[in-house]
Amino acid sequence: MQRRSLALLAAVAVLSAASVPLAEARPAVTRHPVDGAAAVTSTPAPGVTLTTLTYGRRDAGHVWTVQVNLPQHPDGPFAGAPLALGPRGTAVRVAEALRAAGFEPRVAEVTTPAYADLRPAVLGWTVRTGGYPDEAGAAALAGRLRTAGFTARTRYTAQDGTDDDAPQRVHVLRIDLHESGGRLETGHGPTLHGTEPLTALIGAAGAVAGINGQWFYDSAPGGLYVRDGRLLGSATQGRSGIRLERGGRSFSVDTFTARVTVTAAGETAEVDGVNRLPGSIWNCGGVGGDLPTERPQHDVRCTDDSELVRFTPEWGAPPAGPGAEAVLDSRGRVTSVRHSRGAAVPPGGSTLQGTGAGAAWLLRTVRVGATLAFDERVRDGRGRPVPLHHDTTVLQVGPALVRDGEVAVNALADGVVREGPDQSFTYEWTVRANPRSMIGVDDRGRLMLVVADGRRPGVSEGLGIDGAARLMRALGAREALNLDGGGSSVLATAAGIVNQPSDAAGERSLGTGLLLMPPGSR
């Protein structure tokens, strides 16, 4: 078994280094229990149906248990151990210590399902103990384990992501744009640097309905964001996204890269980012020497101390700090060059901030009165240019779920299978059940905005990424993409929130949303 675990990690290292085509291979698809779901349907607007599906069953075999974390290193301390799972040898050591302390541990193997770019394999081993009908019993045991020097947390086994018949509540907004006459758009708050609840975005735009969109970090969207042909957010190079044109009447799932350059005084330099904090590359997948990797790694913050980052008026107030900065008017003419960062963006203009070697290039090259030329190039997964027309929208999230009517999750290339020996994130985020939000299109060209509730034991457990893909295929998706999820998962109409967000406080503020606009909204 240990050999299989090492083989998985080797595959992660090798395949991550390669350019993996989207959906190069596709796993077999099994039946999805949505086939027998109970459905309640309403019509929020002409051409728009809202269906809540309830399916699955509560299995008495599922219990509340306690997970005991594993240390980072085989001989590391148990107190403060960070890993949800790890090598078998480390798991056995923890289990032996638990047994010596009077507890009854179980060592369990965790495997990944088949993904389009990764075969099924052993991800690692977990250690658990106890089994209770309610969380209170498991919580009491977790307290005793902590007192004994272990790191412990409660788990409900129905949320391990392995039970296709676990209870689920899924909300499906199906939109016929030809019948409704509306359009699908992206939306954000008054500025990109700041978050807004989906219900506020719907209300401000006068939208019919909406769903949460991209991840957001440092209070701003993460990933390539093109709205109405304007490049407003940096790409996570090679990650999946959706491309919308004609208000969503043209819809496709693909992988995207974007390269931005600036030319001044005959010299051309790469612009590392657009509308993000310099040096902070969330989800990695950047350019120009980012550390520790330039490959996508979901929820990892890569860094670079030498960058050029462009800010547009949509961002709001740019960040201040050491470095250098050029302020440009609406024609790209430089109105000032500063030895620090933080100037306001002129109406219709931009600022170009530099840190480290980027600041040195800017101060050496850029002069007041000169005109800077920016070149923005977005490409799809086949390397073809994506024209940025006034009606082009690209929203990069991921991973892809369905391509050409088949389940096709590029988990490795999308960075939701982590590099390196610690696969806790892969287990927690990708394999285990969580609330999920998804977007897709069926064979009739109807859009689907879908939220699966989660973290509601016995009511709606949530889905792993593989389960989300199979759900979308079962719903008839020809193409489908995973959106931000977890506590961010929210589907709403103008009448209010449809699903039950998993955060105790309710609806989160978001970086971006996808909004269904009524006819004549433009």
KETOR-490889 format. One record per residue (C-alpha): residue number from 1; residue in one letter; y, x, z. Coordinates in pm, whole numbers. Each point is the difference from the previous one (the first is absolute). Layout:
<sites>
<NUM,A,<Y,X,Z>>
...
</sites>
This chain:
<sites>
<1,M,<0,0,0>>
<2,Q,<237,285,76>>
<3,R,<-45,130,-353>>
<4,R,<115,-334,-143>>
<5,S,<314,6,214>>
<6,L,<88,350,-117>>
<7,A,<-67,-107,-357>>
<8,L,<254,-283,33>>
<9,L,<266,239,126>>
<10,A,<-74,240,-282>>
<11,A,<34,-285,-249>>
<12,V,<335,-95,151>>
<13,A,<128,354,-41>>
<14,V,<-126,41,-357>>
<15,L,<92,-342,-137>>
<16,S,<342,-2,166>>
<17,A,<84,318,-184>>
<18,A,<-85,-160,-334>>
<19,S,<182,-265,-199>>
<20,V,<-224,-304,44>>
<21,P,<44,-272,-263>>
<22,L,<53,-348,139>>
<23,A,<-330,-184,35>>
<24,E,<-208,263,-174>>
<25,A,<-314,-146,157>>
<26,R,<-57,-342,151>>
<27,P,<-243,-95,278>>
<28,A,<-224,-305,-17>>
<29,V,<158,-318,132>>
<30,T,<-181,-222,248>>
<31,R,<54,-369,71>>
<32,H,<309,-84,199>>
<33,P,<-17,-287,254>>
<34,V,<327,-149,-133>>
<35,D,<-235,-189,-235>>
<36,G,<-68,-251,279>>
<37,A,<342,-4,164>>
<38,A,<172,-307,135>>
<39,A,<335,-39,-177>>
<40,V,<328,-173,80>>
<41,T,<247,-7,-290>>
<42,S,<365,-97,-34>>
<43,T,<266,34,-272>>
<44,P,<319,171,125>>
<45,A,<161,-22,-346>>
<46,P,<-94,-96,-357>>
<47,G,<-255,245,-136>>
<48,V,<-65,144,347>>
<49,T,<-301,-80,219>>
<50,L,<-60,122,353>>
<51,T,<-362,1,118>>
<52,T,<-130,99,341>>
<53,L,<-368,97,-9>>
<54,T,<-215,3,312>>
<55,Y,<-343,157,-28>>
<56,G,<-260,205,185>>
<57,R,<-147,-69,340>>
<58,R,<17,144,348>>
<59,D,<-317,199,68>>
<60,A,<-121,7,360>>
<61,G,<-125,352,-66>>
<62,H,<357,131,-9>>
<63,V,<131,118,335>>
<64,W,<293,171,163>>
<65,T,<-87,362,60>>
<66,V,<170,326,92>>
<67,Q,<56,289,-238>>
<68,V,<8,342,161>>
<69,N,<212,246,-198>>
<70,L,<-126,341,-105>>
<71,P,<185,331,53>>
<72,Q,<161,179,-294>>
<73,H,<-228,301,50>>
<74,P,<-372,-10,86>>
<75,D,<59,152,346>>
<76,G,<338,-165,61>>
<77,P,<93,-208,306>>
<78,F,<-89,-368,23>>
<79,A,<329,-104,159>>
<80,G,<253,-67,-274>>
<81,A,<-264,29,-274>>
<82,P,<162,-129,-323>>
<83,L,<-283,-73,-244>>
<84,A,<-149,-343,-63>>
<85,L,<-295,171,-163>>
<86,G,<-115,352,-77>>
<87,P,<-300,227,-62>>
<88,R,<-335,-110,136>>
<89,G,<-25,303,230>>
<90,T,<330,-84,168>>
<91,A,<-102,-365,37>>
<92,V,<-331,101,162>>
<93,R,<184,229,245>>
<94,V,<231,-285,105>>
<95,A,<-296,-237,33>>
<96,E,<-186,245,222>>
<97,A,<305,36,225>>
<98,L,<30,-379,22>>
<99,R,<-364,-33,91>>
<100,A,<36,265,270>>
<101,A,<294,-200,141>>
<102,G,<-214,-314,27>>
<103,F,<98,-181,-322>>
<104,E,<-228,-115,-284>>
<105,P,<141,130,-330>>
<106,R,<-96,-76,-360>>
<107,V,<56,245,-284>>
<108,A,<56,-182,-330>>
<109,E,<26,130,-355>>
<110,V,<297,-120,-207>>
<111,T,<-24,0,-379>>
<112,T,<249,-72,-275>>
<113,P,<-71,-267,-260>>
<114,A,<3,94,-368>>
<115,Y,<345,58,-144>>
<116,A,<91,60,-362>>
<117,D,<56,371,67>>
<118,L,<-238,63,292>>
<119,R,<-367,-74,53>>
<120,P,<-122,-154,328>>
<121,A,<-43,267,265>>
<122,V,<1,65,373>>
<123,L,<356,6,132>>
<124,G,<-90,103,355>>
<125,W,<-142,-122,329>>
<126,T,<148,-214,275>>
<127,V,<-91,-35,365>>
<128,R,<6,-341,167>>
<129,T,<-118,-153,323>>
<130,G,<-29,-349,146>>
<131,G,<-9,-345,-156>>
<132,Y,<188,-306,128>>
<133,P,<74,-353,-121>>
<134,D,<373,44,67>>
<135,E,<253,282,-1>>
<136,A,<58,-9,375>>
<137,G,<-344,145,74>>
<138,A,<48,277,-257>>
<139,A,<349,76,132>>
<140,A,<-134,39,355>>
<141,L,<-267,242,-125>>
<142,A,<261,195,-198>>
<143,G,<199,40,322>>
<144,R,<-303,143,182>>
<145,L,<-62,239,-288>>
<146,R,<359,127,15>>
<147,T,<-33,55,373>>
<148,A,<-313,204,-74>>
<149,G,<201,225,-237>>
<150,F,<-76,-153,-340>>
<151,T,<231,-148,-265>>
<152,A,<-97,-360,-68>>
<153,R,<118,-318,-174>>
<154,T,<-144,-346,-59>>
<155,R,<-149,-111,-332>>
<156,Y,<-130,-327,-139>>
<157,T,<-301,80,-217>>
<158,A,<72,-278,-253>>
<159,Q,<301,212,-108>>
<160,D,<-208,301,-100>>
<161,G,<39,-105,-364>>
<162,T,<-373,-29,-66>>
<163,D,<-60,-375,45>>
<164,D,<65,-197,-319>>
<165,D,<-55,-325,190>>
<166,A,<258,68,272>>
<167,P,<252,-285,50>>
<168,Q,<306,22,-226>>
<169,R,<316,-199,-74>>
<170,V,<147,89,-338>>
<171,H,<323,-139,-146>>
<172,V,<38,-6,-379>>
<173,L,<324,-77,-182>>
<174,R,<-89,-48,-367>>
<175,I,<295,-4,-240>>
<176,D,<10,-121,-359>>
<177,L,<331,149,-114>>
<178,H,<-7,-189,-330>>
<179,E,<-27,-333,180>>
<180,S,<232,88,288>>
<181,G,<266,166,-216>>
<182,G,<63,248,281>>
<183,R,<-30,376,22>>
<184,L,<-141,258,240>>
<185,E,<246,260,126>>
<186,T,<15,265,267>>
<187,G,<249,-28,279>>
<188,H,<136,211,284>>
<189,G,<272,-39,258>>
<190,P,<372,73,-46>>
<191,T,<-90,370,-20>>
<192,L,<-322,187,-70>>
<193,H,<43,190,326>>
<194,G,<-72,-292,227>>
<195,T,<-264,-270,34>>
<196,E,<6,-379,-22>>
<197,P,<-252,-274,89>>
<198,L,<-158,-168,-302>>
<199,T,<139,-337,105>>
<200,A,<350,149,-3>>
<201,L,<-57,145,-348>>
<202,I,<-123,-339,-123>>
<203,G,<297,-178,152>>
<204,A,<261,243,-129>>
<205,A,<-142,-6,-354>>
<206,G,<-69,-373,-11>>
<207,A,<-363,80,-82>>
<208,V,<-287,-249,-15>>
<209,A,<-245,233,176>>
<210,G,<-80,364,59>>
<211,I,<-234,263,139>>
<212,N,<51,339,161>>
<213,G,<19,295,-240>>
<214,Q,<-1,377,50>>
<215,W,<-65,222,296>>
<216,F,<320,105,173>>
<217,Y,<83,319,189>>
<218,D,<322,120,162>>
<219,S,<116,-363,-46>>
<220,A,<-25,24,-380>>
<221,P,<-257,-81,-272>>
<222,G,<-265,263,-70>>
<223,G,<-124,66,-354>>
<224,L,<131,-52,-351>>
<225,Y,<243,-290,-11>>
<226,V,<153,-105,-332>>
<227,R,<204,-320,9>>
<228,D,<159,-142,-313>>
<229,G,<-51,333,-174>>
<230,R,<174,203,274>>
<231,L,<-205,270,170>>
<232,L,<70,-61,369>>
<233,G,<-290,174,174>>
<234,S,<-199,320,-40>>
<235,A,<-355,-9,-135>>
<236,T,<-312,89,192>>
<237,Q,<-133,189,-300>>
<238,G,<-308,-166,-147>>
<239,R,<-21,-289,244>>
<240,S,<-67,-359,-108>>
<241,G,<262,-267,-50>>
<242,I,<94,-308,-197>>
<243,R,<222,-17,-305>>
<244,L,<184,-327,-60>>
<245,E,<198,-103,-305>>
<246,R,<146,-334,-108>>
<247,G,<8,-112,361>>
<248,G,<-372,56,52>>
<249,R,<-121,-158,-322>>
<250,S,<-113,349,-91>>
<251,F,<-197,142,295>>
<252,S,<-213,312,20>>
<253,V,<-157,227,261>>
<254,D,<11,372,-75>>
<255,T,<68,340,152>>
<256,F,<346,148,-32>>
<257,T,<184,329,12>>
<258,A,<372,59,-20>>
<259,R,<199,316,-67>>
<260,V,<375,26,43>>
<261,T,<203,302,-107>>
<262,V,<368,87,9>>
<263,T,<186,232,-237>>
<264,A,<321,179,99>>
<265,A,<169,291,-177>>
<266,G,<-296,34,-234>>
<267,E,<-251,29,286>>
<268,T,<-261,-266,71>>
<269,A,<-153,-58,342>>
<270,E,<-259,-244,127>>
<271,V,<124,-279,224>>
<272,D,<-259,-30,276>>
<273,G,<84,-352,107>>
<274,V,<213,-309,-45>>
<275,N,<125,-204,296>>
<276,R,<-202,159,278>>
<277,L,<71,240,285>>
<278,P,<-1,362,-125>>
<279,G,<-305,193,118>>
<280,S,<-194,-311,103>>
<281,I,<-261,-95,-262>>
<282,W,<-201,-290,136>>
<283,N,<-343,-51,-159>>
<284,C,<45,349,-152>>
<285,G,<-55,2,-377>>
<286,G,<333,172,-60>>
<287,V,<116,296,-210>>
<288,G,<149,342,57>>
<289,G,<-224,164,258>>
<290,D,<-44,-270,266>>
<291,L,<-225,85,294>>
<292,P,<-283,-40,84>>
<293,T,<-83,-162,-337>>
<294,E,<152,-154,-311>>
<295,R,<-292,-243,-35>>
<296,P,<36,-357,133>>
<297,Q,<-97,-34,367>>
<298,H,<77,-342,141>>
<299,D,<211,-7,317>>
<300,V,<29,381,5>>
<301,R,<348,156,10>>
<302,C,<24,308,-217>>
<303,T,<302,230,26>>
<304,D,<217,224,-217>>
<305,D,<300,193,132>>
<306,S,<146,62,-349>>
<307,E,<77,-317,-193>>
<308,L,<240,-186,-225>>
<309,V,<17,-372,82>>
<310,R,<213,-255,-183>>
<311,F,<155,-303,171>>
<312,T,<119,-313,-180>>
<313,P,<225,-275,138>>
<314,E,<-306,-214,82>>
<315,W,<-98,241,280>>
<316,G,<302,-61,218>>
<317,A,<147,287,207>>
<318,P,<-177,327,-96>>
<319,P,<-133,223,280>>
<320,A,<229,270,138>>
<321,G,<-102,355,79>>
<322,P,<9,364,-104>>
<323,G,<-34,98,-365>>
<324,A,<217,-85,-298>>
<325,E,<100,-304,-200>>
<326,A,<159,-106,-326>>
<327,V,<178,-335,-26>>
<328,L,<-8,-164,-345>>
<329,D,<195,-291,-142>>
<330,S,<-146,-275,-219>>
<331,R,<10,228,-307>>
<332,G,<-187,283,172>>
<333,R,<316,209,38>>
<334,V,<13,217,313>>
<335,T,<293,-101,222>>
<336,S,<-80,236,289>>
<337,V,<-243,270,110>>
<338,R,<-59,21,374>>
<339,H,<-160,260,230>>
<340,S,<-164,-273,208>>
<341,R,<-172,-333,-66>>
<342,G,<96,-359,73>>
<343,A,<281,-114,-234>>
<344,A,<13,-365,-100>>
<345,V,<-132,-95,-344>>
<346,P,<282,-111,-234>>
<347,P,<-36,-347,-157>>
<348,G,<-230,38,-301>>
<349,G,<-34,372,69>>
<350,S,<-240,218,198>>
<351,T,<-26,305,219>>
<352,L,<-232,295,-41>>
<353,Q,<-100,164,327>>
<354,G,<-150,347,27>>
<355,T,<-186,177,279>>
<356,G,<-125,358,12>>
<357,A,<-36,145,-348>>
<358,G,<114,-336,-140>>
<359,A,<333,36,181>>
<360,A,<38,355,-130>>
<361,W,<-62,-117,-360>>
<362,L,<249,-282,36>>
<363,L,<278,222,140>>
<364,R,<-61,266,-263>>
<365,T,<-22,-234,-297>>
<366,V,<200,-318,51>>
<367,R,<378,-8,-40>>
<368,V,<260,-272,50>>
<369,G,<81,-167,-330>>
<370,A,<-337,79,-156>>
<371,T,<-231,-280,-112>>
<372,L,<-358,7,125>>
<373,A,<-273,-135,-225>>
<374,F,<-300,-164,169>>
<375,D,<-325,-56,-185>>
<376,E,<-242,-256,147>>
<377,R,<-351,-28,-143>>
<378,V,<-269,-236,128>>
<379,R,<-352,24,-141>>
<380,D,<-313,-212,35>>
<381,G,<-354,114,77>>
<382,R,<-58,110,-360>>
<383,G,<315,208,-5>>
<384,R,<187,-247,-221>>
<385,P,<375,-50,60>>
<386,V,<98,-318,182>>
<387,P,<331,-117,-153>>
<388,L,<244,-107,271>>
<389,H,<150,-312,-155>>
<390,H,<234,-233,189>>
<391,D,<-301,-228,65>>
<392,T,<-243,271,115>>
<393,T,<-122,6,359>>
<394,V,<-249,248,147>>
<395,L,<-118,-28,358>>
<396,Q,<-235,274,117>>
<397,V,<-231,-89,288>>
<398,G,<-379,17,-38>>
<399,P,<-281,49,-27>>
<400,A,<-97,-188,-314>>
<401,L,<-259,-267,77>>
<402,V,<-104,-159,-332>>
<403,R,<32,131,-356>>
<404,D,<-114,-188,-310>>
<405,G,<-171,-260,218>>
<406,E,<-211,250,194>>
<407,V,<29,142,350>>
<408,A,<162,342,-44>>
<409,V,<136,164,316>>
<410,N,<137,350,-54>>
<411,A,<-14,76,371>>
<412,L,<-13,378,-34>>
<413,A,<269,41,-266>>
<414,D,<224,-247,184>>
<415,G,<-20,203,319>>
<416,V,<-164,-265,220>>
<417,V,<-296,234,46>>
<418,R,<147,296,185>>
<419,E,<-44,364,-78>>
<420,G,<-152,220,271>>
<421,P,<-254,-52,277>>
<422,D,<185,-271,197>>
<423,Q,<-97,-329,-164>>
<424,S,<129,-225,280>>
<425,F,<276,-141,-221>>
<426,T,<-244,-74,-281>>
<427,Y,<-219,-184,250>>
<428,E,<280,-193,169>>
<429,W,<213,-90,-304>>
<430,T,<-233,-4,-300>>
<431,V,<-346,-91,128>>
<432,R,<71,-223,299>>
<433,A,<128,-357,-25>>
<434,N,<376,-52,16>>
<435,P,<250,-260,-117>>
<436,R,<53,55,-373>>
<437,S,<256,-102,-261>>
<438,M,<-80,6,-370>>
<439,I,<145,-89,-338>>
<440,G,<-191,-75,-317>>
<441,V,<-13,-189,-327>>
<442,D,<-285,-216,-130>>
<443,D,<-134,-50,-353>>
<444,R,<249,-281,-61>>
<445,G,<293,226,83>>
<446,R,<66,-171,334>>
<447,L,<129,224,275>>
<448,M,<-168,0,341>>
<449,L,<172,99,324>>
<450,V,<-272,24,265>>
<451,V,<-6,69,374>>
<452,A,<-317,26,210>>
<453,D,<73,-43,370>>
<454,G,<-163,248,234>>
<455,R,<-42,117,361>>
<456,R,<-74,-359,106>>
<457,P,<-348,24,155>>
<458,G,<-223,-289,-98>>
<459,V,<273,-151,-221>>
<460,S,<91,259,-264>>
<461,E,<-121,357,37>>
<462,G,<172,153,-303>>
<463,L,<-139,214,-282>>
<464,G,<-73,360,-87>>
<465,I,<141,123,-329>>
<466,D,<-334,-55,-173>>
<467,G,<-10,-356,137>>
<468,A,<357,-60,-120>>
<469,A,<-99,108,-351>>
<470,R,<-305,-227,-6>>
<471,L,<209,-289,130>>
<472,M,<251,39,-282>>
<473,R,<-276,13,-257>>
<474,A,<-157,-312,153>>
<475,L,<338,-174,-31>>
<476,G,<-4,74,-372>>
<477,A,<227,303,-18>>
<478,R,<1,195,-324>>
<479,E,<228,262,160>>
<480,A,<85,38,368>>
<481,L,<179,240,233>>
<482,N,<6,47,376>>
<483,L,<344,-38,161>>
<484,D,<118,113,343>>
<485,G,<-217,-164,265>>
<486,G,<-76,-11,370>>
<487,G,<288,-142,199>>
<488,S,<212,-6,-317>>
<489,S,<-223,-256,-172>>
<490,V,<202,-315,-48>>
<491,L,<7,-283,-255>>
<492,A,<278,-254,16>>
<493,T,<162,-283,-192>>
<494,A,<351,-132,37>>
<495,A,<-146,-233,266>>
<496,G,<-119,289,217>>
<497,I,<-283,245,69>>
<498,V,<-340,-104,-133>>
<499,N,<-235,246,170>>
<500,Q,<-17,131,354>>
<501,P,<140,357,18>>
<502,S,<-206,219,234>>
<503,D,<286,157,198>>
<504,A,<54,-167,336>>
<505,A,<371,-27,-81>>
<506,G,<-78,-180,-327>>
<507,E,<163,80,-334>>
<508,R,<100,363,-60>>
<509,S,<308,127,-181>>
<510,L,<-98,147,-337>>
<511,G,<118,262,-247>>
<512,T,<-62,-216,-308>>
<513,G,<-143,-340,-87>>
<514,L,<-122,-173,-314>>
<515,L,<191,-323,-54>>
<516,L,<-73,-300,-221>>
<517,M,<335,-113,-132>>
<518,P,<64,-355,-129>>
<519,P,<92,-81,-362>>
<520,G,<351,103,-100>>
<521,S,<33,258,277>>
<522,R,<139,252,-250>>
</sites>
